[in-house]
Amino acid sequence: MSDTAETPEAQEAQTPQLSMQRVFLKDISFESPRSPMIFQEEWKPEVGLELNTKSRQVGESVYEIVLEITVTVKNNGNTGYLVQVQQGGLFVIAGLNDQQLHHALGAFCPATLFPYARENIDAVVVKGSFPAIMLAPINFDALYIESLQKQQAETKQ
């Protein structure tokens, strides 16, 4: 046996940890400025999607990630409805290097929150008396890589 064996606590500190503690709805907004007249028109929706994420450390190894999604649906050029959702989550993240932490905050955590945001968007749209809108899956890894490439290009200029 070696005298240099690590304690279980030291081994645990080095083991990467990433777990979701809580999912919460931080904010939701629904607007249908042309109701009820819009329900009398032929429905040919044009869907626009905006996506953003924010993260901040709120405790030792605890991070809040907020996925912000805005869905604008137009019909014949006029706004049918607008939904804005801020889906939040608390994640415990430890034992990652800076690059891994940045990737977890920018891609993994938002991807974990997306199904919850999508469900909340769908529910409020249906309550507004519009057809359900099930947003297509989003590749957060690709968005993260695109964001890194954009930052690198801006740094080189």
C-alpha positions in Angstrom: 0.0 0.0 0.0 1.1 3.5 -0.8 1.2 6.3 1.7 0.1 8.7 -1.1 -3.4 7.2 -1.5 -6.0 9.9 -1.8 -8.8 10.2 0.7 -12.3 9.6 -0.6 -13.1 13.3 -0.2 -10.1 14.3 -2.4 -11.1 11.8 -5.0 -14.6 13.1 -5.0 -13.3 16.7 -5.4 -11.5 15.7 -8.6 -14.3 13.7 -10.0 -16.3 15.8 -12.5 -19.9 16.5 -11.3 -22.7 17.9 -13.3 -26.2 17.6 -12.0 -29.5 19.5 -12.2 -30.8 20.6 -8.8 -34.0 22.4 -9.9 -35.9 23.5 -13.0 -38.1 26.6 -12.7 -40.1 29.0 -14.8 -38.5 32.4 -14.3 -40.8 34.4 -16.6 -43.4 33.8 -19.2 -45.4 36.2 -21.4 -48.1 35.7 -24.0 -49.5 38.3 -26.3 -52.2 38.0 -29.0 -52.7 41.6 -30.1 -55.2 40.8 -32.9 -57.6 38.5 -30.9 -60.4 37.7 -31.5 -60.3 38.9 -35.1 -57.3 36.6 -36.0 -59.5 33.5 -35.3 -61.6 34.4 -38.3 -58.7 34.5 -40.7 -57.2 31.6 -42.6 -54.3 30.4 -40.5 -51.0 30.3 -42.4 -48.4 30.9 -39.7 -44.9 32.1 -40.2 -42.8 31.2 -37.1 -39.8 33.3 -35.9 -37.6 32.1 -33.1 -35.0 33.9 -31.0 -32.8 32.1 -28.5 -30.4 33.3 -25.8 -28.8 31.9 -22.7 -27.5 33.5 -19.5 -25.5 31.9 -16.8 -24.1 33.0 -13.4 -22.6 31.4 -10.4 -24.9 31.6 -7.4 -23.0 29.5 -4.9 -20.0 27.2 -4.5 -20.2 25.0 -7.6 -23.9 26.1 -8.2 -24.9 27.9 -11.4 -28.1 29.4 -12.6 -28.7 29.0 -16.3 -31.6 30.8 -18.0 -32.7 29.8 -21.4 -34.6 32.7 -23.0 -36.8 31.9 -26.0 -39.0 34.3 -27.9 -41.4 32.9 -30.5 -43.2 35.3 -32.8 -45.9 33.9 -35.0 -47.2 36.0 -37.9 -50.2 35.4 -40.1 -50.5 37.2 -43.4 -47.7 39.6 -42.1 -49.5 40.5 -38.9 -48.5 39.3 -35.5 -50.7 36.4 -34.4 -49.0 35.9 -31.1 -45.8 36.4 -29.3 -44.5 34.1 -26.5 -41.5 34.9 -24.3 -40.2 32.3 -21.9 -37.3 32.4 -19.4 -36.7 28.8 -18.3 -34.3 28.5 -15.5 -32.3 25.8 -13.9 -29.9 25.3 -11.0 -27.0 23.0 -11.8 -24.2 21.8 -9.6 -21.0 21.7 -11.6 -17.6 20.8 -10.2 -14.3 19.3 -11.2 -14.4 20.6 -14.8 -11.6 22.7 -16.4 -12.5 26.1 -17.8 -13.2 24.9 -21.3 -15.4 22.0 -20.0 -17.3 24.4 -17.7 -17.8 26.9 -20.5 -19.2 24.2 -22.7 -21.5 22.9 -19.9 -22.9 26.3 -19.3 -23.2 27.2 -23.0 -24.5 23.9 -24.5 -25.3 21.1 -22.1 -27.3 23.0 -19.5 -29.5 24.9 -22.1 -30.1 21.7 -24.0 -31.3 20.1 -20.7 -33.7 23.1 -20.1 -35.1 23.2 -23.7 -37.7 20.5 -23.3 -39.2 22.3 -20.3 -39.3 25.6 -22.1 -40.8 23.9 -25.2 -43.6 22.4 -23.0 -44.3 25.8 -21.4 -44.5 27.5 -24.8 -46.8 24.9 -26.2 -49.1 25.0 -23.1 -49.5 28.8 -23.2 -50.1 28.8 -27.0 -52.9 26.2 -26.6 -54.4 28.2 -23.8 -54.4 31.2 -26.1 -56.7 29.1 -28.4 -54.1 28.7 -31.1 -52.9 25.3 -32.6 -50.2 23.6 -30.6 -46.6 24.6 -31.6 -44.1 21.9 -30.9 -40.7 23.5 -31.4 -38.2 21.3 -33.2 -35.2 20.1 -31.3 -32.2 22.5 -31.2 -28.6 21.4 -31.5 -27.0 23.5 -28.7 -23.6 22.0 -29.3 -23.6 23.4 -32.9 -24.8 26.8 -31.6 -22.1 26.8 -29.0 -19.4 26.0 -31.6 -20.8 28.7 -33.9 -20.6 31.2 -31.0 -17.0 30.3 -30.3 -16.0 30.7 -33.9 -17.7 34.0 -34.1 -15.9 35.2 -31.0 -12.6 34.0 -32.4 -13.2 35.8 -35.7 -14.0 39.0 -33.9 -10.9 38.7 -31.8 -8.7 38.4 -34.9 -10.1 41.6 -36.4 
